[in-house]
Amino acid sequence: MNNEKFDLVIIGSGPAGESAAINARKHGLSVAIVDARKVVGGNCTHQGTIPSKTLRHSVHSMMKFNRNPLFRAISEPKQLSFQQVMQSVDDVIKKQVHMRSRFYSRNDVQLYHGYASFIDKSTIKVASEEEGDFRLKAEKFIIATGSRPYRPADVNFEHPRVFDSDKILTLEDTPKRVVIYGAGVIGSEYASIFNGLGCKVDLVNPGERLLSYMDDEISDALSYHLRSLGVLIRHNEKFESLETFDDKVVIKLQSGKLLKSDIFLWANGRAGNTESLNLKAIDLEANSRGQLEVNEFYRTKTKGVYAVGDVIGAPALASASYDQGRCASSRIVDKEHPLLIEDIPTGIYTIPEISSVGKTESELTSAKIPYEVGKAYFKDTARAQITGEDVGVLKLLFHRETLQLLGIHCFGDQAAEILHIGQAIMAQKDGGNTIEYFATHTFNYPTMAEAYRVAALNGLNRL
C-alpha cells in the first residue's frame, strides 16, 4: 500500500469538494481528492443537478417549439422521446467533466479514484479497482461525499419499472403514464419533465402543498399551472405498498387508492453517503439519514475532520455547497471567510421555474412585520410577450415604513436568473436596500428585468 501524505485530503469531487480543494491549493496546501467515480464532478454533475436541469431545458425547448404558431409553417408539433433528450445530457456531462478535470490539473490537485474509508484520524484506505488498495495520510480531512436518493426497504428498486432520481437517468423507453411519489424539488421537476414529454403524470404529495416552504402564492401558481397542463396532483396521500408486474406497477396509498402506471418514481427524501466511510474509526456517527453534524465552520466533533455539502443536510444546494467548501478550507488555513449568508436563494427548475430569496408572506405575518406587496405579471411585460413566455409573476415584499426589501419571489421563465437582480439590492447596506431603487433606476426595454420597475411602482402605489 502507498502511504502518501498531504496537508488535506478531501473525499468527494462535487461542488463542495472541488471548491475546498482549489481554495486550499491557492493557499499553499498539498491537496488530494478521492472520488468513487472514475471521473470528477460528483453527484451534481453525473446524477443530480446537471442531468435534471439539462433534461428540463431540452423538454422546455420542445414545448416552446410546439406552442409557437410561427413554426407551424415549417413543421407540425414534434414529440421527443426520453432517450432523445438524454443525448443532450450526455453532451453536457462530458463538457462538465472536461472543464472540472482541467481545474484540478491547473491547480495541481492530486486525484485518486476509489472508495475511501477511515483507518484512523490521520489515515484513509482507498479501494481502487485499477490500483488495488492503498493508503493516504493527511493532517486534515474534508468529507464531501454528497447524498443519494433515500430508498425505503419495502420498495423494490431492482425492478425495471421502479426508479429513483438516480436510476431514472437509465430509462430507455418513454412511458405513457408515470406515478411520482414526493412533491419536493425533485418530484416537481420530474413531473414537469415527464408532462412535457407527453406522459400522464400523477404527482403524489404526502403534504398539503407543493414545496410548502415556498411563498404560498408561488406554490399555488405552480400547482395551478401543472394542473392546467394535465398533471394530476394528489395532496395528503401516503404511500403504503407497491406491486410490480412485467407490464405495469400498482401503487397502493394509505387512503386505499390504487394507481396503475407504466413506471414508478420514488422522489421522497435523500440520504448522506457515509455508510462506507468507517466513521467509527474517527469517533463519528451519522444520523438516521446518513448525515453528519457540524458547527458553523463545518467542523465535526473530531478534531481535524470537516464535512460540507449535501452530506451535512440542509440546504443541500450546489450553490451553497461551493461556499461551504471554501469556508471549511479557509478555516483550515487560518483564513477568515464569510459564513454562509442567511438568505440563500432557491432555484427550482420546474416548467416554469421558481426562485425565491428572503421572507415569505406567511413568515412576515407571523412575525407581525408591517409589509406591502408589489407585483409584476409577466403577461404585461413586452419581453415576455415577444418570447411567448408570458406565464408568471415577480413579487416583491417590502417594509411599509422603511421600504426595505424583505423578500423576492418569482414564478416564470428565467425566474432563477431574474431573482439575482433583487438579491443584489437586498444585500446593500446603509439604506440602499429599498424598493425605491427599482422605481428610480432605468432598465433596458424590453427585458424581463423591467418587471422589477413594474413591481416596485405597483407596490409603492399601495402605500
PyMOL commands that set and color helices and strands:
alter all, ss='L'
color gray80, all
select helices_A, chain A and resi 15-26+42-46+49-67+69-73+82-106+167-170+185-196+216-228+279-282+309-312+318-332+361-366+378-380+382-387+415-426+436-440+451-460
alter helices_A, ss='H'
color red, helices_A
select strands_A, chain A and resi 3-11+31-35+110-113+115-120+123-128+132-143+147-149+162-163+177-181+200-204+232-234+239-244+249-253+258-261+263-266+270-272+305-307+346-348+353-358+371-377+392-399+405-412
alter strands_A, ss='S'
color yellow, strands_A
deselect
rebuild
show_as cartoon
